[in-house]
C-alpha cells in the first residue's frame, strides 16, 4: 500500500453557486488539500475530521500566519474528534 499522510479538516467555506470548499491541513499547518463539493452532494456525504491522502496531493503553504492558524485548528480538531468521526 502506498504511503499516505493524515490531514485534518480546518475550514469549511460556503461560496458562490452552492459550492462548499473544505480545507484539510497537515498537523504542522505546512500543507493543505482543498476539496470542492456542491451543497447537494455534501448533504449525502459524510465529512470526517481527518482524511488520509497521497502526500503528492498536498499543496505547500508558504504564508506563515496561515500555517500557524491551520496548525492551531488541527490541534483543536484532534483534541475533540476521532479521525473517522463525522463533523
PDB file of N, CA, C and O in Angstrom:
ATOM      1  N   UNK A   1       0.842  -1.196   0.000  1.00  0.00           N
ATOM      2  CA  UNK A   1       0.000   0.000   0.000  1.00  0.00           C
ATOM      3  C   UNK A   1       0.882   1.253   0.000  1.00  0.00           C
ATOM      4  O   UNK A   1       1.909   1.302   0.677  1.00  0.00           O
ATOM      5  N   UNK A   2       0.476   2.232  -0.747  1.00  0.00           N
ATOM      6  CA  UNK A   2       1.236   3.474  -0.844  1.00  0.00           C
ATOM      7  C   UNK A   2       1.159   4.251   0.468  1.00  0.00           C
ATOM      8  O   UNK A   2       0.187   4.149   1.216  1.00  0.00           O
ATOM      9  N   UNK A   3       2.197   5.019   0.724  1.00  0.00           N
ATOM     10  CA  UNK A   3       2.235   5.850   1.918  1.00  0.00           C
ATOM     11  C   UNK A   3       1.194   6.966   1.804  1.00  0.00           C
ATOM     12  O   UNK A   3       0.990   7.543   0.735  1.00  0.00           O
ATOM     13  N   UNK A   4       0.544   7.252   2.929  1.00  0.00           N
ATOM     14  CA  UNK A   4      -0.426   8.347   2.946  1.00  0.00           C
ATOM     15  C   UNK A   4      -0.085   9.316   4.070  1.00  0.00           C
ATOM     16  O   UNK A   4       0.690   9.003   4.973  1.00  0.00           O
ATOM     17  N   UNK A   5      -0.675  10.482   3.990  1.00  0.00           N
ATOM     18  CA  UNK A   5      -0.493  11.494   5.019  1.00  0.00           C
ATOM     19  C   UNK A   5      -1.864  11.872   5.560  1.00  0.00           C
ATOM     20  O   UNK A   5      -2.812  12.061   4.798  1.00  0.00           O
ATOM     21  N   UNK A   6      -1.962  11.981   6.886  1.00  0.00           N
ATOM     22  CA  UNK A   6      -3.244  12.335   7.507  1.00  0.00           C
ATOM     23  C   UNK A   6      -3.380  13.851   7.575  1.00  0.00           C
ATOM     24  O   UNK A   6      -2.513  14.550   8.099  1.00  0.00           O
ATOM     25  N   UNK A   7      -4.499  14.341   7.028  1.00  0.00           N
ATOM     26  CA  UNK A   7      -4.835  15.756   7.077  1.00  0.00           C
ATOM     27  C   UNK A   7      -6.133  15.922   7.852  1.00  0.00           C
ATOM     28  O   UNK A   7      -6.986  15.035   7.858  1.00  0.00           O
ATOM     29  N   UNK A   8      -6.269  17.057   8.498  1.00  0.00           N
ATOM     30  CA  UNK A   8      -7.423  17.333   9.352  1.00  0.00           C
ATOM     31  C   UNK A   8      -8.218  18.506   8.799  1.00  0.00           C
ATOM     32  O   UNK A   8      -7.656  19.451   8.245  1.00  0.00           O
ATOM     33  N   UNK A   9      -9.534  18.429   8.959  1.00  0.00           N
ATOM     34  CA  UNK A   9     -10.423  19.493   8.475  1.00  0.00           C
ATOM     35  C   UNK A   9     -10.198  20.768   9.282  1.00  0.00           C
ATOM     36  O   UNK A   9     -10.331  20.769  10.506  1.00  0.00           O
ATOM     37  N   UNK A  10      -9.857  21.853   8.588  1.00  0.00           N
ATOM     38  CA  UNK A  10      -9.584  23.121   9.269  1.00  0.00           C
ATOM     39  C   UNK A  10     -10.495  24.257   8.819  1.00  0.00           C
ATOM     40  O   UNK A  10     -10.627  25.259   9.521  1.00  0.00           O
ATOM     41  N   UNK A  11     -11.127  24.110   7.654  1.00  0.00           N
ATOM     42  CA  UNK A  11     -12.021  25.163   7.150  1.00  0.00           C
ATOM     43  C   UNK A  11     -13.143  24.559   6.336  1.00  0.00           C
ATOM     44  O   UNK A  11     -12.987  23.543   5.658  1.00  0.00           O
ATOM     45  N   UNK A  12     -14.280  25.223   6.431  1.00  0.00           N
ATOM     46  CA  UNK A  12     -15.436  24.874   5.600  1.00  0.00           C
ATOM     47  C   UNK A  12     -16.044  26.199   5.170  1.00  0.00           C
ATOM     48  O   UNK A  12     -16.652  26.904   5.976  1.00  0.00           O
ATOM     49  N   UNK A  13     -15.877  26.532   3.897  1.00  0.00           N
ATOM     50  CA  UNK A  13     -16.364  27.813   3.376  1.00  0.00           C
ATOM     51  C   UNK A  13     -17.474  27.583   2.363  1.00  0.00           C
ATOM     52  O   UNK A  13     -17.364  26.730   1.482  1.00  0.00           O
ATOM     53  N   UNK A  14     -18.538  28.353   2.501  1.00  0.00           N
ATOM     54  CA  UNK A  14     -19.652  28.290   1.559  1.00  0.00           C
ATOM     55  C   UNK A  14     -19.480  29.424   0.567  1.00  0.00           C
ATOM     56  O   UNK A  14     -19.533  30.599   0.932  1.00  0.00           O
ATOM     57  N   UNK A  15     -19.272  29.059  -0.702  1.00  0.00           N
ATOM     58  CA  UNK A  15     -19.013  30.055  -1.729  1.00  0.00           C
ATOM     59  C   UNK A  15     -20.216  30.276  -2.611  1.00  0.00           C
ATOM     60  O   UNK A  15     -21.350  29.947  -2.263  1.00  0.00           O
ATOM     61  N   UNK A  16     -19.933  30.838  -3.755  1.00  0.00           N
ATOM     62  CA  UNK A  16     -20.974  31.115  -4.737  1.00  0.00           C
ATOM     63  C   UNK A  16     -21.454  29.831  -5.398  1.00  0.00           C
ATOM     64  O   UNK A  16     -20.791  28.796  -5.343  1.00  0.00           O
ATOM     65  N   UNK A  17     -22.613  29.923  -6.018  1.00  0.00           N
ATOM     66  CA  UNK A  17     -23.170  28.837  -6.821  1.00  0.00           C
ATOM     67  C   UNK A  17     -23.327  27.526  -6.054  1.00  0.00           C
ATOM     68  O   UNK A  17     -23.144  26.446  -6.616  1.00  0.00           O
ATOM     69  N   UNK A  18     -23.660  27.624  -4.791  1.00  0.00           N
ATOM     70  CA  UNK A  18     -23.931  26.451  -3.961  1.00  0.00           C
ATOM     71  C   UNK A  18     -22.742  25.503  -3.842  1.00  0.00           C
ATOM     72  O   UNK A  18     -22.920  24.289  -3.747  1.00  0.00           O
ATOM     73  N   UNK A  19     -21.537  26.052  -3.846  1.00  0.00           N
ATOM     74  CA  UNK A  19     -20.340  25.240  -3.661  1.00  0.00           C
ATOM     75  C   UNK A  19     -19.791  25.410  -2.255  1.00  0.00           C
ATOM     76  O   UNK A  19     -19.831  26.496  -1.676  1.00  0.00           O
ATOM     77  N   UNK A  20     -19.274  24.304  -1.720  1.00  0.00           N
ATOM     78  CA  UNK A  20     -18.635  24.315  -0.413  1.00  0.00           C
ATOM     79  C   UNK A  20     -17.180  23.918  -0.603  1.00  0.00           C
ATOM     80  O   UNK A  20     -16.868  22.951  -1.298  1.00  0.00           O
ATOM     81  N   UNK A  21     -16.296  24.682   0.028  1.00  0.00           N
ATOM     82  CA  UNK A  21     -14.873  24.385  -0.036  1.00  0.00           C
ATOM     83  C   UNK A  21     -14.442  23.841   1.317  1.00  0.00           C
ATOM     84  O   UNK A  21     -14.628  24.493   2.345  1.00  0.00           O
ATOM     85  N   UNK A  22     -13.864  22.638   1.311  1.00  0.00           N
ATOM     86  CA  UNK A  22     -13.320  22.039   2.517  1.00  0.00           C
ATOM     87  C   UNK A  22     -11.809  22.091   2.422  1.00  0.00           C
ATOM     88  O   UNK A  22     -11.227  21.724   1.401  1.00  0.00           O
ATOM     89  N   UNK A  23     -11.175  22.550   3.495  1.00  0.00           N
ATOM     90  CA  UNK A  23      -9.720  22.608   3.538  1.00  0.00           C
ATOM     91  C   UNK A  23      -9.242  21.672   4.639  1.00  0.00           C
ATOM     92  O   UNK A  23      -9.636  21.786   5.800  1.00  0.00           O
ATOM     93  N   UNK A  24      -8.379  20.743   4.237  1.00  0.00           N
ATOM     94  CA  UNK A  24      -7.739  19.825   5.172  1.00  0.00           C
ATOM     95  C   UNK A  24      -6.270  20.214   5.245  1.00  0.00           C
ATOM     96  O   UNK A  24      -5.669  20.543   4.222  1.00  0.00           O
ATOM     97  N   UNK A  25      -5.676  20.181   6.453  1.00  0.00           N
ATOM     98  CA  UNK A  25      -4.291  20.606   6.619  1.00  0.00           C
ATOM     99  C   UNK A  25      -3.478  19.564   7.382  1.00  0.00           C
ATOM    100  O   UNK A  25      -4.012  18.747   8.133  1.00  0.00           O
ATOM    101  N   UNK A  26      -2.173  19.626   7.160  1.00  0.00           N
ATOM    102  CA  UNK A  26      -1.253  18.773   7.906  1.00  0.00           C
ATOM    103  C   UNK A  26      -1.204  19.244   9.360  1.00  0.00           C
ATOM    104  O   UNK A  26      -1.522  20.400   9.638  1.00  0.00           O
ATOM    105  N   UNK A  27      -0.814  18.380  10.283  1.00  0.00           N
ATOM    106  CA  UNK A  27      -0.768  18.779  11.693  1.00  0.00           C
ATOM    107  C   UNK A  27       0.097  20.004  11.983  1.00  0.00           C
ATOM    108  O   UNK A  27      -0.207  20.771  12.897  1.00  0.00           O
ATOM    109  N   UNK A  28       1.168  20.195  11.219  1.00  0.00           N
ATOM    110  CA  UNK A  28       2.023  21.364  11.448  1.00  0.00           C
ATOM    111  C   UNK A  28       1.591  22.589  10.640  1.00  0.00           C
ATOM    112  O   UNK A  28       2.215  23.647  10.725  1.00  0.00           O
ATOM    113  N   UNK A  29       0.520  22.437   9.854  1.00  0.00           N
ATOM    114  CA  UNK A  29      -0.001  23.558   9.073  1.00  0.00           C
ATOM    115  C   UNK A  29       0.787  23.877   7.818  1.00  0.00           C
ATOM    116  O   UNK A  29       0.497  24.870   7.150  1.00  0.00           O
ATOM    117  N   UNK A  30       1.777  23.059   7.478  1.00  0.00           N
ATOM    118  CA  UNK A  30       2.645  23.377   6.343  1.00  0.00           C
ATOM    119  C   UNK A  30       2.073  22.973   4.986  1.00  0.00           C
ATOM    120  O   UNK A  30       2.596  23.374   3.946  1.00  0.00           O
ATOM    121  N   UNK A  31       0.999  22.179   4.994  1.00  0.00           N
ATOM    122  CA  UNK A  31       0.404  21.744   3.740  1.00  0.00           C
ATOM    123  C   UNK A  31      -1.099  21.623   3.845  1.00  0.00           C
ATOM    124  O   UNK A  31      -1.661  21.513   4.935  1.00  0.00           O
ATOM    125  N   UNK A  32      -1.746  21.646   2.674  1.00  0.00           N
ATOM    126  CA  UNK A  32      -3.209  21.549   2.676  1.00  0.00           C
ATOM    127  C   UNK A  32      -3.691  20.862   1.408  1.00  0.00           C
ATOM    128  O   UNK A  32      -2.975  20.745   0.413  1.00  0.00           O
ATOM    129  N   UNK A  33      -4.932  20.416   1.490  1.00  0.00           N
ATOM    130  CA  UNK A  33      -5.651  19.874   0.350  1.00  0.00           C
ATOM    131  C   UNK A  33      -7.026  20.525   0.371  1.00  0.00           C
ATOM    132  O   UNK A  33      -7.712  20.509   1.393  1.00  0.00           O
ATOM    133  N   UNK A  34      -7.425  21.096  -0.756  1.00  0.00           N
ATOM    134  CA  UNK A  34      -8.717  21.771  -0.857  1.00  0.00           C
ATOM    135  C   UNK A  34      -9.638  20.902  -1.702  1.00  0.00           C
ATOM    136  O   UNK A  34      -9.268  20.455  -2.788  1.00  0.00           O
ATOM    137  N   UNK A  35     -10.839  20.669  -1.191  1.00  0.00           N
ATOM    138  CA  UNK A  35     -11.838  19.899  -1.933  1.00  0.00           C
ATOM    139  C   UNK A  35     -13.080  20.776  -2.101  1.00  0.00           C
ATOM    140  O   UNK A  35     -13.447  21.532  -1.201  1.00  0.00           O
ATOM    141  N   UNK A  36     -13.719  20.662  -3.266  1.00  0.00           N
ATOM    142  CA  UNK A  36     -14.941  21.415  -3.551  1.00  0.00           C
ATOM    143  C   UNK A  36     -16.085  20.439  -3.778  1.00  0.00           C
ATOM    144  O   UNK A  36     -15.949  19.455  -4.505  1.00  0.00           O
ATOM    145  N   UNK A  37     -17.211  20.729  -3.144  1.00  0.00           N
ATOM    146  CA  UNK A  37     -18.406  19.903  -3.286  1.00  0.00           C
ATOM    147  C   UNK A  37     -19.614  20.801  -3.481  1.00  0.00           C
ATOM    148  O   UNK A  37     -19.650  21.929  -2.988  1.00  0.00           O
ATOM    149  N   UNK A  38     -20.596  20.296  -4.198  1.00  0.00           N
ATOM    150  CA  UNK A  38     -21.866  21.015  -4.246  1.00  0.00           C
ATOM    151  C   UNK A  38     -22.553  20.806  -2.901  1.00  0.00           C
ATOM    152  O   UNK A  38     -22.309  19.806  -2.226  1.00  0.00           O
ATOM    153  N   UNK A  39     -23.399  21.735  -2.515  1.00  0.00           N
ATOM    154  CA  UNK A  39     -24.124  21.605  -1.252  1.00  0.00           C
ATOM    155  C   UNK A  39     -24.952  20.332  -1.264  1.00  0.00           C
ATOM    156  O   UNK A  39     -25.035  19.636  -0.252  1.00  0.00           O
ATOM    157  N   UNK A  40     -25.561  20.023  -2.392  1.00  0.00           N
ATOM    158  CA  UNK A  40     -26.387  18.815  -2.510  1.00  0.00           C
ATOM    159  C   UNK A  40     -25.554  17.554  -2.278  1.00  0.00           C
ATOM    160  O   UNK A  40     -25.981  16.667  -1.539  1.00  0.00           O
ATOM    161  N   UNK A  41     -24.390  17.461  -2.887  1.00  0.00           N
ATOM    162  CA  UNK A  41     -23.532  16.293  -2.706  1.00  0.00           C
ATOM    163  C   UNK A  41     -23.016  16.220  -1.275  1.00  0.00           C
ATOM    164  O   UNK A  41     -22.904  15.134  -0.705  1.00  0.00           O
ATOM    165  N   UNK A  42     -22.709  17.353  -0.706  1.00  0.00           N
ATOM    166  CA  UNK A  42     -22.183  17.394   0.651  1.00  0.00           C
ATOM    167  C   UNK A  42     -23.191  16.850   1.659  1.00  0.00           C
ATOM    168  O   UNK A  42     -22.811  16.220   2.645  1.00  0.00           O
ATOM    169  N   UNK A  43     -24.468  17.092   1.410  1.00  0.00           N
ATOM    170  CA  UNK A  43     -25.510  16.587   2.320  1.00  0.00           C
ATOM    171  C   UNK A  43     -25.553  15.064   2.324  1.00  0.00           C
ATOM    172  O   UNK A  43     -25.934  14.460   3.327  1.00  0.00           O
ATOM    173  N   UNK A  44     -25.168  14.440   1.219  1.00  0.00           N
ATOM    174  CA  UNK A  44     -25.212  12.987   1.098  1.00  0.00           C
ATOM    175  C   UNK A  44     -23.887  12.329   1.484  1.00  0.00           C
ATOM    176  O   UNK A  44     -23.806  11.103   1.557  1.00  0.00           O
ATOM    177  N   UNK A  45     -22.862  13.124   1.729  1.00  0.00           N
ATOM    178  CA  UNK A  45     -21.525  12.597   2.000  1.00  0.00           C
ATOM    179  C   UNK A  45     -21.163  12.826   3.463  1.00  0.00           C
ATOM    180  O   UNK A  45     -21.458  13.878   4.031  1.00  0.00           O
ATOM    181  N   UNK A  46     -20.523  11.835   4.061  1.00  0.00           N
ATOM    182  CA  UNK A  46     -20.043  12.011   5.427  1.00  0.00           C
ATOM    183  C   UNK A  46     -18.684  12.699   5.392  1.00  0.00           C
ATOM    184  O   UNK A  46     -17.747  12.217   4.756  1.00  0.00           O
ATOM    185  N   UNK A  47     -18.590  13.821   6.078  1.00  0.00           N
ATOM    186  CA  UNK A  47     -17.336  14.553   6.158  1.00  0.00           C
ATOM    187  C   UNK A  47     -16.699  14.211   7.498  1.00  0.00           C
ATOM    188  O   UNK A  47     -17.267  14.470   8.558  1.00  0.00           O
ATOM    189  N   UNK A  48     -15.514  13.626   7.427  1.00  0.00           N
ATOM    190  CA  UNK A  48     -14.841  13.206   8.652  1.00  0.00           C
ATOM    191  C   UNK A  48     -13.820  14.239   9.106  1.00  0.00           C
ATOM    192  O   UNK A  48     -13.413  15.112   8.339  1.00  0.00           O
ATOM    193  N   UNK A  49     -13.418  14.124  10.356  1.00  0.00           N
ATOM    194  CA  UNK A  49     -12.464  15.064  10.931  1.00  0.00           C
ATOM    195  C   UNK A  49     -11.115  15.005  10.240  1.00  0.00           C
ATOM    196  O   UNK A  49     -10.395  16.002  10.189  1.00  0.00           O
ATOM    197  N   UNK A  50     -10.764  13.823   9.701  1.00  0.00           N
ATOM    198  CA  UNK A  50      -9.472  13.675   9.029  1.00  0.00           C
ATOM    199  C   UNK A  50      -9.616  12.782   7.801  1.00  0.00           C
ATOM    200  O   UNK A  50     -10.541  11.976   7.695  1.00  0.00           O
ATOM    201  N   UNK A  51      -8.681  12.951   6.888  1.00  0.00           N
ATOM    202  CA  UNK A  51      -8.602  12.087   5.714  1.00  0.00           C
ATOM    203  C   UNK A  51      -7.149  11.690   5.512  1.00  0.00           C
ATOM    204  O   UNK A  51      -6.239  12.415   5.915  1.00  0.00           O
ATOM    205  N   UNK A  52      -6.934  10.555   4.897  1.00  0.00           N
ATOM    206  CA  UNK A  52      -5.589  10.112   4.544  1.00  0.00           C
ATOM    207  C   UNK A  52      -5.440  10.267   3.036  1.00  0.00           C
ATOM    208  O   UNK A  52      -6.254   9.755   2.266  1.00  0.00           O
ATOM    209  N   UNK A  53      -4.397  10.975   2.622  1.00  0.00           N
ATOM    210  CA  UNK A  53      -4.208  11.277   1.202  1.00  0.00           C
ATOM    211  C   UNK A  53      -2.777  10.977   0.760  1.00  0.00           C
ATOM    212  O   UNK A  53      -1.869  10.845   1.580  1.00  0.00           O
ATOM    213  N   UNK A  54      -2.607  10.877  -0.527  1.00  0.00           N
ATOM    214  CA  UNK A  54      -1.301  10.739  -1.139  1.00  0.00           C
ATOM    215  C   UNK A  54      -0.527  12.038  -0.868  1.00  0.00           C
ATOM    216  O   UNK A  54      -1.028  13.118  -1.182  1.00  0.00           O
ATOM    217  N   UNK A  55       0.670  11.958  -0.298  1.00  0.00           N
ATOM    218  CA  UNK A  55       1.427  13.186   0.007  1.00  0.00           C
ATOM    219  C   UNK A  55       1.667  14.081  -1.212  1.00  0.00           C
ATOM    220  O   UNK A  55       1.860  15.287  -1.061  1.00  0.00           O
ATOM    221  N   UNK A  56       1.656  13.511  -2.405  1.00  0.00           N
ATOM    222  CA  UNK A  56       1.856  14.313  -3.605  1.00  0.00           C
ATOM    223  C   UNK A  56       0.689  15.247  -3.892  1.00  0.00           C
ATOM    224  O   UNK A  56       0.829  16.193  -4.667  1.00  0.00           O
ATOM    225  N   UNK A  57      -0.462  14.991  -3.274  1.00  0.00           N
ATOM    226  CA  UNK A  57      -1.636  15.847  -3.470  1.00  0.00           C
ATOM    227  C   UNK A  57      -1.672  17.022  -2.497  1.00  0.00           C
ATOM    228  O   UNK A  57      -2.527  17.900  -2.614  1.00  0.00           O
ATOM    229  N   UNK A  58      -0.753  17.041  -1.542  1.00  0.00           N
ATOM    230  CA  UNK A  58      -0.728  18.090  -0.521  1.00  0.00           C
ATOM    231  C   UNK A  58       0.016  19.304  -1.063  1.00  0.00           C
ATOM    232  O   UNK A  58       1.164  19.214  -1.499  1.00  0.00           O
ATOM    233  N   UNK A  59      -0.670  20.436  -1.022  1.00  0.00           N
ATOM    234  CA  UNK A  59      -0.118  21.704  -1.514  1.00  0.00           C
ATOM    235  C   UNK A  59       0.617  22.412  -0.370  1.00  0.00           C
ATOM    236  O   UNK A  59       0.046  22.584   0.706  1.00  0.00           O
ATOM    237  N   UNK A  60       1.876  22.826  -0.584  1.00  0.00           N
ATOM    238  CA  UNK A  60       2.604  23.530   0.483  1.00  0.00           C
ATOM    239  C   UNK A  60       2.013  24.913   0.752  1.00  0.00           C
ATOM    240  O   UNK A  60       1.494  25.568  -0.152  1.00  0.00           O
ATOM    241  N   UNK A  61       2.101  25.338   1.991  1.00  0.00           N
ATOM    242  CA  UNK A  61       1.616  26.662   2.397  1.00  0.00           C
ATOM    243  C   UNK A  61       2.828  27.500   2.791  1.00  0.00           C
ATOM    244  O   UNK A  61       3.569  27.144   3.708  1.00  0.00           O
ATOM    245  N   UNK A  62       3.019  28.595   2.102  1.00  0.00           N
ATOM    246  CA  UNK A  62       4.165  29.472   2.359  1.00  0.00           C
ATOM    247  C   UNK A  62       3.851  30.560   3.387  1.00  0.00           C
ATOM    248  O   UNK A  62       4.749  31.015   4.096  1.00  0.00           O
ATOM    249  N   UNK A  63       2.595  30.979   3.474  1.00  0.00           N
ATOM    250  CA  UNK A  63       2.183  32.082   4.334  1.00  0.00           C
ATOM    251  C   UNK A  63       2.211  31.651   5.804  1.00  0.00           C
ATOM    252  O   UNK A  63       1.433  30.792   6.220  1.00  0.00           O
ATOM    253  N   UNK A  64       3.110  32.250   6.583  1.00  0.00           N
ATOM    254  CA  UNK A  64       3.291  31.852   7.983  1.00  0.00           C
ATOM    255  C   UNK A  64       2.032  32.024   8.837  1.00  0.00           C
ATOM    256  O   UNK A  64       1.710  31.111   9.596  1.00  0.00           O
ATOM    257  N   UNK A  65       1.302  33.143   8.756  1.00  0.00           N
ATOM    258  CA  UNK A  65       0.074  33.249   9.560  1.00  0.00           C
ATOM    259  C   UNK A  65      -0.948  32.152   9.233  1.00  0.00           C
ATOM    260  O   UNK A  65      -1.630  31.649  10.126  1.00  0.00           O
ATOM    261  N   UNK A  66      -1.047  31.789   7.960  1.00  0.00           N
ATOM    262  CA  UNK A  66      -1.969  30.712   7.572  1.00  0.00           C
ATOM    263  C   UNK A  66      -1.492  29.389   8.143  1.00  0.00           C
ATOM    264  O   UNK A  66      -2.298  28.607   8.648  1.00  0.00           O
ATOM    265  N   UNK A  67      -0.205  29.128   8.072  1.00  0.00           N
ATOM    266  CA  UNK A  67       0.351  27.893   8.637  1.00  0.00           C
ATOM    267  C   UNK A  67       0.046  27.795  10.127  1.00  0.00           C
ATOM    268  O   UNK A  67      -0.372  26.744  10.612  1.00  0.00           O
ATOM    269  N   UNK A  68       0.252  28.882  10.845  1.00  0.00           N
ATOM    270  CA  UNK A  68       0.003  28.896  12.289  1.00  0.00           C
ATOM    271  C   UNK A  68      -1.484  28.691  12.594  1.00  0.00           C
ATOM    272  O   UNK A  68      -1.844  27.965  13.520  1.00  0.00           O
ATOM    273  N   UNK A  69      -2.331  29.335  11.807  1.00  0.00           N
ATOM    274  CA  UNK A  69      -3.778  29.204  12.017  1.00  0.00           C
ATOM    275  C   UNK A  69      -4.215  27.763  11.757  1.00  0.00           C
ATOM    276  O   UNK A  69      -4.985  27.199  12.534  1.00  0.00           O
ATOM    277  N   UNK A  70      -3.729  27.170  10.672  1.00  0.00           N
ATOM    278  CA  UNK A  70      -4.086  25.787  10.363  1.00  0.00           C
ATOM    279  C   UNK A  70      -3.567  24.829  11.427  1.00  0.00           C
ATOM    280  O   UNK A  70      -4.287  23.919  11.838  1.00  0.00           O
ATOM    281  N   UNK A  71      -2.328  25.018  11.881  1.00  0.00           N
ATOM    282  CA  UNK A  71      -1.765  24.139  12.913  1.00  0.00           C
ATOM    283  C   UNK A  71      -2.587  24.225  14.197  1.00  0.00           C
ATOM    284  O   UNK A  71      -2.833  23.208  14.846  1.00  0.00           O
ATOM    285  N   UNK A  72      -3.010  25.430  14.563  1.00  0.00           N
ATOM    286  CA  UNK A  72      -3.835  25.625  15.755  1.00  0.00           C
ATOM    287  C   UNK A  72      -5.190  24.943  15.604  1.00  0.00           C
ATOM    288  O   UNK A  72      -5.680  24.312  16.541  1.00  0.00           O
ATOM    289  N   UNK A  73      -5.792  25.069  14.426  1.00  0.00           N
ATOM    290  CA  UNK A  73      -7.099  24.458  14.180  1.00  0.00           C
ATOM    291  C   UNK A  73      -6.987  22.929  14.149  1.00  0.00           C
ATOM    292  O   UNK A  73      -7.869  22.237  14.657  1.00  0.00           O
ATOM    293  N   UNK A  74      -5.916  22.399  13.560  1.00  0.00           N
ATOM    294  CA  UNK A  74      -5.709  20.949  13.577  1.00  0.00           C
ATOM    295  C   UNK A  74      -5.632  20.452  15.017  1.00  0.00           C
ATOM    296  O   UNK A  74      -6.242  19.439  15.358  1.00  0.00           O
ATOM    297  N   UNK A  75      -4.896  21.150  15.848  1.00  0.00           N
ATOM    298  CA  UNK A  75      -4.772  20.754  17.255  1.00  0.00           C
ATOM    299  C   UNK A  75      -6.146  20.732  17.933  1.00  0.00           C
ATOM    300  O   UNK A  75      -6.467  19.802  18.673  1.00  0.00           O
ATOM    301  N   UNK A  76      -6.941  21.752  17.675  1.00  0.00           N
ATOM    302  CA  UNK A  76      -8.279  21.826  18.280  1.00  0.00           C
ATOM    303  C   UNK A  76      -9.150  20.667  17.808  1.00  0.00           C
ATOM    304  O   UNK A  76      -9.825  20.034  18.619  1.00  0.00           O
ATOM    305  N   UNK A  77      -9.143  20.382  16.507  1.00  0.00           N
ATOM    306  CA  UNK A  77      -9.964  19.304  15.953  1.00  0.00           C
ATOM    307  C   UNK A  77      -9.485  17.952  16.476  1.00  0.00           C
ATOM    308  O   UNK A  77     -10.305  17.103  16.828  1.00  0.00           O
ATOM    309  N   UNK A  78      -8.180  17.741  16.530  1.00  0.00           N
ATOM    310  CA  UNK A  78      -7.629  16.471  17.014  1.00  0.00           C
ATOM    311  C   UNK A  78      -7.999  16.203  18.470  1.00  0.00           C
ATOM    312  O   UNK A  78      -8.222  15.056  18.858  1.00  0.00           O
ATOM    313  N   UNK A  79      -8.063  17.263  19.272  1.00  0.00           N
ATOM    314  CA  UNK A  79      -8.402  17.107  20.687  1.00  0.00           C
ATOM    315  C   UNK A  79      -9.865  16.751  20.901  1.00  0.00           C
ATOM    316  O   UNK A  79     -10.212  16.130  21.906  1.00  0.00           O
ATOM    317  N   UNK A  80     -10.728  17.138  19.962  1.00  0.00           N
ATOM    318  CA  UNK A  80     -12.158  16.943  20.183  1.00  0.00           C
ATOM    319  C   UNK A  80     -12.824  15.919  19.261  1.00  0.00           C
ATOM    320  O   UNK A  80     -14.009  15.624  19.421  1.00  0.00           O
ATOM    321  N   UNK A  81     -12.069  15.371  18.293  1.00  0.00           N
ATOM    322  CA  UNK A  81     -12.678  14.426  17.341  1.00  0.00           C
ATOM    323  C   UNK A  81     -11.712  13.292  17.004  1.00  0.00           C
ATOM    324  O   UNK A  81     -10.505  13.502  16.893  1.00  0.00           O
ATOM    325  N   UNK A  82     -12.256  12.101  16.846  1.00  0.00           N
ATOM    326  CA  UNK A  82     -11.501  10.988  16.276  1.00  0.00           C
ATOM    327  C   UNK A  82     -11.359  11.236  14.791  1.00  0.00           C
ATOM    328  O   UNK A  82     -12.196  11.922  14.205  1.00  0.00           O
ATOM    329  N   UNK A  83     -10.311  10.691  14.152  1.00  0.00           N
ATOM    330  CA  UNK A  83     -10.113  10.947  12.723  1.00  0.00           C
ATOM    331  C   UNK A  83     -11.302  10.554  11.852  1.00  0.00           C
ATOM    332  O   UNK A  83     -11.607  11.249  10.883  1.00  0.00           O
ATOM    333  N   UNK A  84     -11.977   9.452  12.177  1.00  0.00           N
ATOM    334  CA  UNK A  84     -13.086   8.991  11.339  1.00  0.00           C
ATOM    335  C   UNK A  84     -14.457   9.485  11.800  1.00  0.00           C
ATOM    336  O   UNK A  84     -15.489   9.049  11.291  1.00  0.00           O
ATOM    337  N   UNK A  85     -14.452  10.397  12.764  1.00  0.00           N
ATOM    338  CA  UNK A  85     -15.710  10.959  13.267  1.00  0.00           C
ATOM    339  C   UNK A  85     -16.283  11.966  12.281  1.00  0.00           C
ATOM    340  O   UNK A  85     -15.559  12.814  11.759  1.00  0.00           O
ATOM    341  N   UNK A  86     -17.571  11.874  12.030  1.00  0.00           N
ATOM    342  CA  UNK A  86     -18.247  12.804  11.135  1.00  0.00           C
ATOM    343  C   UNK A  86     -18.411  14.157  11.830  1.00  0.00           C
ATOM    344  O   UNK A  86     -18.867  14.244  12.970  1.00  0.00           O
ATOM    345  N   UNK A  87     -18.023  15.211  11.103  1.00  0.00           N
ATOM    346  CA  UNK A  87     -18.191  16.570  11.673  1.00  0.00           C
ATOM    347  C   UNK A  87     -18.835  17.493  10.666  1.00  0.00           C
ATOM    348  O   UNK A  87     -19.055  18.669  10.959  1.00  0.00           O
TER     349      UNK A  87
END
